[in-house]
């Protein structure tokens, strides 16, 4: 599953840009690798996130994973539904399982993210190696 | 991962077809999960699950001296076992440290010695005919198979003068045969296990009358098997010891019978969450050569009155002086999930560590097993668990953490 309207990071996050804002989550490939998500440690509205740095933590039954910011900005909204329903990340990684919405501090950062086709190719490479 | 060094069970292609996600466990490529750990765990508690546990080790102890040697080497007392009866035990070092935890099955007698599995007939000769001698199938952890065999061989070769406790041989050495490679071990666990297994199985004892921790010979899907009412989940269930070459046929027969009744294949991920809810120890995490059975809450499998056994001297001292630390079960009070290695803290001081940690699908909370000083072991004691630098509250809980449904 690689929605065309999104951009992707090498750490398996996706970005949906809407004007100066961006919604961020983890990809279908990521949620499959993680397994059942049981807890999400979210930032707060007003926090700054920096591209390449961890801004959230996803706990699955078997593991703990950092979520890395694909772009920089200020958090304007977090997905509170993930507190009671962390499984939304597994069930709907690109829609109901979104993690944060940020106001972009440098919209040009989006251009260095992968397109759906590029991301798909990189995932297929990763799967071939594994 | 070095493919050449990783082993696979006879059911690897079945797991592949079912879409399993894989993990490496003790050098074996095993299914971690199929549909998801939470779903598989819940299925075992509510309906049934089917497990491939063929990576485990099985050693046959046969010959006239099998019983005295085995009884001297382990903490429990296999002399108490009737044919067909089983017991859980520790195998200890001289200092009481645990070499392995294992299950000892005294082989049942059979009305049909021609219909026994090949893993018995080919290797144990006399064992297949009349079971007047006490002979045993000892099931060990996959990670310890070679280590346990070496330890037993070392004990056998210790001269009696060096070890005054060693039982006098009657001139015979016991036979220890590693039959692991010829055996596939499948488990069916859950409230519907008896109905599902019963529908494809004929045992010499009717399955409904097979008590917990007893076993018998029979056929599963027409395939000869040793069927035991044992398991690692806390639910009613069975473990089946069959010839490796028949594994796929039995797996298919069980799935066909079980699927309409809600049985699903279950991987090692859910096996771990299920046993943790029961506070069953996992070797390498909760018990190892630096822990004694008394510290681990396994004093019930140490039979001090049976006579000399390896480790008895140290364990007696420990029992007399009292253990300084104990394995407890913890339930987290907030949403954090403890993991192996997380420090346990009390009043700002480090007091112990988490040996097994994770998420309980039944309680929907983080749970852990870990060692704390004996003073902090009483149920209800509050402690904190350091998870990635933050302290989270937890409480010592009574075990099992969720109700067990083993058939009493």
HADDOCK unambig.tbl for C-alpha pairs under 7 A between the chains (distance, minus, plus):
assign (segid A and resid 35 and name CA) (segid B and resid 36 and name CA) 6.54 0.50 0.50
assign (segid A and resid 36 and name CA) (segid B and resid 36 and name CA) 6.30 0.50 0.50
assign (segid A and resid 36 and name CA) (segid B and resid 37 and name CA) 6.68 0.50 0.50
assign (segid A and resid 36 and name CA) (segid B and resid 38 and name CA) 6.74 0.50 0.50
assign (segid A and resid 61 and name CA) (segid B and resid 358 and name CA) 6.43 0.50 0.50
assign (segid A and resid 61 and name CA) (segid B and resid 359 and name CA) 5.74 0.50 0.50
